[in-house]
Amino acid sequence: MAKITYVEFGGTEHDVDVPNGLTVMEGARDNGIPGIEADCGGACACSTCHVYVDEAWVDRLPAKDPMEADMLDFAWQPDPRRSRLTCQLRVGDNLDGLRVYMPEKQM
């Protein structure tokens, strides 16, 4: 299990214990975290689970695969370094302490 902090655009923080094996998106969805819409349900077919990963975590996460990189082109104000789709981040003990920031809106 990993404790993940989801930070809304306005600054409200939500600390959630997410079970290993789920995705960061599923952790948000299952706990009613606003700001992650997840319209495609985790199929990497939209960009509505886009977040900005805390700078301290960027190099600790697995690299983006080509499909995720392509979908991020449709996200609201993507950051080439910090933007990720939460449906592509599988939770394990290695993500304990992860902080993600929601964009102003999802597209």
N, C-alpha and C positions, 0 to 999 in steps of 0.2 A: 504494500500500500504506500502511496506517496501523497504527501500534503502538497497541494497545488494552490497557489494564490491567483485568483482571477480578479483583475482590476478593471472596473467599468470605466468608460470614457470620462465620466465626471469625478472619478477618484475613489468611489466606493469599492472596498476590498471584500472578497469572499474567500475564506480559507476552507478548502474542501479536502477530505481524505478520499482519494480515488483508488479503487482496487486495481491491483496489477492486472494487466491484460486488457483493460478498457482503454479507450483513447481519451486524450485530454478533452475532446469534444463531447464524448459520452459522459464524462465527469461533470461537465457544465450542464448538459441537457438533463441528466438525471437529478441534478440538484437545483434546477430552476434558475440558473445563473443568467441574468439578462445580458444581451449583447452578443451572444453566439446563437445564431438562428438555425444553422445546420439543415438547410432546406433539403439537401439531397440525402440526408441520413447517414453520411459518412462515406459516400461512394467516390469522393474526390471528383465530383461532377459540377461543383459550384464553388463559390468563394465565400459563402456566408458563415463560415466558422473561422475566418481570418483573425489573427491576433498578431501583436508585436511581442516577440519574446524579449524578456529582460536581457540586457546586454551581457550580463554575467553568464547567461546560459547559451548564447548563440553557438559557440564552438563546442559545447557539450552535447548537443543534439545530433542525431543522424543527419546526414546531408539530405537535401531535398531531392526527390526523384524527378525526372523530367515532367511527369504528369502534374505533380504539385506545383512545380515552377510555372508551367503553362497556365494553370488555374489561377495562380496569384496575379497574373496579368489582368484579371477581371475584378480584383479586390479593390476596395476603397483605399486610395493612397498607399499602395504597397511600398515597403521599405526593402530594398534589395538584400539587406543583411538580416534584418530582424523579423520580417514577415514570415509567418508560417500558417498552414492550415491545420487546425487542431485535430481534424479527423485523421491526420497522417502521423500523429505523435502518440505512439503506444506507451502506456504507463507501465513503469517498472520501478523498482526501488531506486534506480539511477535518476529518476525525475523528482525525488523527494526534495521539496523546496523550490520547485519551478515557479516562476512568476510570469504571467502573461497579461498583456494590456489590450483591451478591446479598442478597435478604432471608433471613430465618431459614428459611423454607420456601416452596415453591411450591404453589399451589392450582389 
